[in-house]
Amino acid sequence: MRCATRRRGASRPPREAGRGRRPPRWFRCRECPSAGEWWWVQSRRDRDGARGGRQERTREWGRLSSAGRCPLGRSLDRDATSAPILFPMQPPDIPDQLSTHLTLRTRWSDEDNQDVLNNAVYMTLFEEARHGYFSALGLLEEGKFPFLLLQTNIRFVHPGRGGQDVRVEIGTTHLGRSSIRQAYRVADTDGTLWCEGEAVLVVVDAQSGSSRPMDSHFRAAVEAHEGLA
């Protein structure tokens, strides 16, 4: 049983706190560990001159209930987080061992004004790793690649730097009818992990622009390399 019954429209993000109000806080039910059981709690002060004072009101996102408890009466973990995240993102599912390792190099110009590797550079490293991965399997024909990037999920662990050699690990974790899921890991030469992520790519027909089944020779090559068969 889920922690609460969502009322119609409750899945929409709540409005941001207005000027002068306390920002919304987010808590999690200790007994409801699923990703969706996060509750938005915002304290509001209503001014009422006729009554001569302020009244503190506390409400929870999704459903009104007593302060500090979910609608089923369970206590909320007030130490869980104070970040305004509607649904907390799940970390990427990265295996301990990935099949292919490449050595790439970042550029000094890849650093931003905070003197760390810009977050967009990691996507480029992933792309270079994909190119090396499929090239090694002989699956890049005349520079053509039938896949388009559908989705990514990246967790940044340690600030990267420009002008350094990096070790990029890549592996395929799942093959669908027309999609492929890959995992990535980027670390410096000392072994310090900079980031890890996963991506889903989909085979697209060049004429129709819609997805199509993966070619059998492509699937067979990846399955043999990864031991997925």
Stockholm file with secondary structure:
# STOCKHOLM 1.0

chainA/1-229         MRCATRRRGASRPPREAGRGRRPPRWFRCRECPSAGEWWWVQSRRDRDGARGGRQERTREWGRLSSAGRCPLGRSLDRDATSAPILFPMQPPDIPDQLSTHLTLRTRWSDEDNQDVLNNAVYMTLFEEARHGYFSALGLLEEGKFPFLLLQTNIRFVHPGRGGQDVRVEIGTTHLGRSSIRQAYRVADTDGTLWCEGEAVLVVVDAQSGSSRPMDSHFRAAVEAHEGLA
#=GR chainA/1-229 SS CCSCCCCTTTTSCCCCCCTTSCCCEEEEETTCCSTTCEEEEEEEEEEETTTTEEEEEEEETTSCCCTTBCTTSCBEETTSCCSCCSSCCCCCCCCSCCSEEEEEECCGGGBCTTSSBCHHHHHHHHHHHHHHHHHHTTCCBTTBCCEEEEEEEEEECSCCCSSCEEEEEEEEEEECSSEEEEEEEEEETTCCEEEEEEEEEEEBCTTTCSBCCCCHHHHHHHHHHHTCC
#=GC SS_cons         CCSCCCCTTTTSCCCCCCTTSCCCEEEEETTCCSTTCEEEEEEEEEEETTTTEEEEEEEETTSCCCTTBCTTSCBEETTSCCSCCSSCCCCCCCCSCCSEEEEEECCGGGBCTTSSBCHHHHHHHHHHHHHHHHHHTTCCBTTBCCEEEEEEEEEECSCCCSSCEEEEEEEEEEECSSEEEEEEEEEETTCCEEEEEEEEEEEBCTTTCSBCCCCHHHHHHHHHHHTCC
//
